[in-house]
């Protein structure tokens, strides 16, 4: 396994040519078609990033890129990118499981030691942002792939590196995390205007994060009514935050984290948690402090974040409306 990863890091670009790049370019274009362009509500993440973060901020730009970006990438572009970022001085290697430490270190040196350092990385753009977006943003999206209306309401919130990160994560769960949440009880069970409600934050690290609420209507639901109902819940979010709900979602968050660590690999497993902690926080021991950060969150903190951030001049609303396809297959 170490040889395989070292071979990939050290020699991949030696065999890269235009034919291979064109092949992979089409693969990624198809990924974009499947996950964004031809997917119901598929553009929500791109649009959210564009509105929550200014054009000068890295998070404003889609990760997968546009078709124009993908078409424009040259072999030289890809090689330079690879030499800059896919190098030992920009990599974190985690070995997890039942192994001999001395032998593992020897093998790592053998397979990776010959690979040269990468090119100097360009400095990141300034990611500092105001607490609030500054004005309300709203867009109605006619979606030919949507079977029913869906509303996304997003807010700029403290980043995953902030000391408020645990509060942001628990706030979304307290308000709309599952079928026992107040938003679900109101919109799905009581008002019956939605068939699903959820909330989550994106765990973005630099400058700010985004907290997103979603509500999915029935095929017959009026999109404006669905939007108004979700916004009413958000505007009254502070009144729905209480100690029993916080205790419940905190217990679920603790279980999810600890349960993930029971596995060696995979997302949330020990190897992944250690790699993420060092890559993003330069602190692999963060896996041993995450629970205490969750435990420290109070109802007062959640209400303070909601009062400060869940406000109209920090809000991005995307209303997806089912649209009929034209005879040419476009809306």
N, C-alpha and C positions, 0 to 999 in steps of 0.2 A: 504493500500500500504506500509506503514512504517512497519507494522507487517510482511508482506511478505518478504521484503528485510532484515529485522533484523533476521527473522527465517532462511533465506538462509545463511546469514553471520555467525550466531551463532551456527547452528546445522547441517549444510550440511554434514560435515565429520563424524558425529555420525552414519549415515546410509550408509556410503560409504563402499562397499566391492568389492571383485574382479569381481564378476559378473556384478555389475553396472559399474565398471571401464571399463571392457572389452566391454560392450555395447557402452559406450561413445567413447571408443577408435576407434571402427569401424565407428562410426558417423564421427569423425574427419578425419579418413583415407578416407572416401568417400568424405568429403569436399575437401581434398587435390586432390583426383582424379578429381573431378569436376572442381576445380578452377585452378589447376596446371598441373597435369599429362596428362589429356585428353582434355585440353582446347587449342585451337589454340594460339600459342605464350605464353602459360601459364607459361613458366619458366622464362620469361623476368625479373621479379622482383627479383627472387632468384639470377639469374646470375648477374644482375646489382649490387645488394648488395655485392656479392662476389668480384666483380672487383673494385667497387668504394671505398670500405672500406677494410682495411687489415684484416687478419685472427684474429688478437688480438682484433678487435673492435666489440662491440655487434651487430652493424648493418650488419656485414658480414654474420650473421646467419639468416636463414629463420624463420619467426615468427611461422608459422604453424608446422615447423619441418619436418624432413624426416620420411619415413616409419620406419626406424630403430629406430629413437628417440621415435616415438609413440609406437612401440612394446616394447621398453625397459622400459617404465615408469611403476613403481610399485605402489601399493596402498600406501606404506609408502612414496614414492616420492611425490605423489599427496597430501597426508595429510600434509606433511611438507611444501610444497609450499603454500597450502591453509592457513595454520596457520601463515605463514610469510607475505603473501601479502593481503589476504582477511580478513582484520581486521580493527577495527575502527581507529587505529592510522595510517593507510595507505589508508584511504578512504575519499572522499569528497562527502558530501550529499548536494544536492540543492533541495529546495522546491520552486516551481514556480507556480504562479496562484493567485487566489482570496482566501485567507485564513487568519485566525487570527494568528498573529505571536506568541503570548504568548501560545496559544493552541498548535501550531505546535511544538514549542520548548519543551513543556511538553510531547507531544507524542514521540518526538525523544528521550528524556531522558528515558521515560518509556520502549520503545522497544529496544533501542540500549545500554542503560547505563549498562546493566549487562554483555555485551560481553567483555571478557578480551582483553587486548592488544595482538598484534601478536608477534611472535618470532622476534628477532633482524634481520633486513635485512642485507644481506652481502653488503659490499661496492661495488659500481660500478667500473668496470674496467676503466682505464684511457681512456677517449674518445678524448683527444687532437689529432689533425691531422695536417699535413702540408696542406697548401692551395691547392696544386696540387697533383694529384695521382703520378706523376713523370714519367710516360711513357704511351704510347698509348696502349690500350687493344682492341682486336678485336676477335670475335668468329662468325663462320658461323654455324647456327643450322639447321640441317635437321629435318623438322617438318612434321610428317605424318598427323597432324590435320589441317595444314595451307592451306586455299584455295588460297592464294596469298602471294607473298613475303611481308615482313614487316621489317622495319629497326628501331632500337632503338639506339639513340645516347645520352649518359648520361655524365654529368660532376659533379665533386665535387664542391659544392658552399657553401657559408656561411649558418650556421644553422638557424633554426627558432627562436633561442634565440639571434641571432646576430642583431646588429643595421642595418644590410643590408638586413634583412629578407623581408621587404616590397619591396625593389628593386628587389630581386630575384623573388618574386611572380609576380610582374608586368612585369619583363623582359620576362618571358615565354609567357605571354599574348600578349605583344607587338609584339613578333616575330611570334608566331604561335597559337594565341588564337582565334580560330574561322575562319569563312569564309571571314572575312574582313582583315585578317592578311597578311603580305607580303609573308610569306612562302606558305600559301594556294594559294594566287594569282599566285605565280610563279610556284609551282610544280603541282597544280591541274588545274588551269585555263589556264595558258600560255603554259607550257611545256607538260601538260597532261600526266605526267609520274606517277602521284599518284592519288588515289581517295579520300585520306584523309590525313590530316596533323594535328598534335597537339603538344602541349608542356605543361609541368606542372612540379612543384617541389613537392617532397614527404612530405615537412613540417617536416623533421626530426630535433630533438631538440639538440642532444648531439654531439659536435665535428664538425659535418658538415651535409649538406643536399645533395640531388642529384637533378639536373635539367635534365629533360628527354625530348627529341624530338622524335617524331615518324612519320613515313611516311608509308602508306600502298599502295602497287601497285595494278595494275590489275592482273588477273590470268596470263596474257601473258607478264607482265613486267619483264625485265631482272633485277635480284636482284642487280647485280653490278652497273647497271645504276641508279637504285633507290638510292643506297647508295651514289654514287658520287654526285648525284643531291642534296640530303639532306645535305651532307657535304659541298658542295659549298655554299649553303644558310647560313649555320652556320658560315663558314669561312668569309663570307661577312656580318655578322649580324650587325656590328656596323653601316654600311651605311644605314641600314633599320630602325634605331631607330630615331624617330622624335617627336616633341611636339604634333602635332595633334593625332598621334596614341596613345601616352602616355595618353593624355587627355581622349580619348575615352575609353581605357581599364580601366583607373582609375575610370571613372564614372560607368562602369559596375561592378567593384569590390566593390565600395561604395554601389551601389544598392543591390548587392547580400548580403552583410553583413547586411545592415539595413533591407532588406526584410526578412532575416532569423530571426531577432529579433522580427518580428511581430508575430511569433508563440511561444507558451509557451514551447513545447517540440520538440523532433525530432532533427536530426543533424542540427546544425546552429541555433537552437532555443535559447530562453533566458536561459533555464536551462542548456543546453549543453554548450553555450558560457561561462556562469559563471563557470561551473564545469571545463571546459578546462583551463580557465584563471587561476584558483587557482591551479589546479593539476600540470600544467606545468610551471607556472610563479609565483605562490604564490601571485597572485594579481587579485582578481575578478574585480577590477576597470579597468582592461585592456580593457574591452568591451567599455569603454568610451574614450580610447586613440587610438584605432585601426585605426579610420578614419584619425586622424591627422598624423599617421605614413605613411599612403598611400599618403596623401596630400604633405608630405615633399619630396617625391621622385622626382628627376629631371632627365632630359635627360642625363645630364653629368654623373650622378651616374649610370644609366643603361649602358651607353657606357663604363664606367670604369669597371663595373663587367664583361661585355662581353669581353673586351680586356684582362682582367686578367684571367678569368676562361674558356672561350670558346676556348681553345687552344688544340693543338693535344696531348701534353703530360699530359693532364688532361681529356682525352676522352676515353669512353668505347663504342664500336660499336658492336651491336648484329644484325646480318643479318639472318633473318628467311627465309628459302627456302622450298617451298612445296616439300615433298618427298612422293614417292609412298609406300604404305604398301606392305610388303612381304606376301607370302602365309600364314605365321604364324601370321600375324597381327602386326608385328613389322618392324621398318625401318632398 
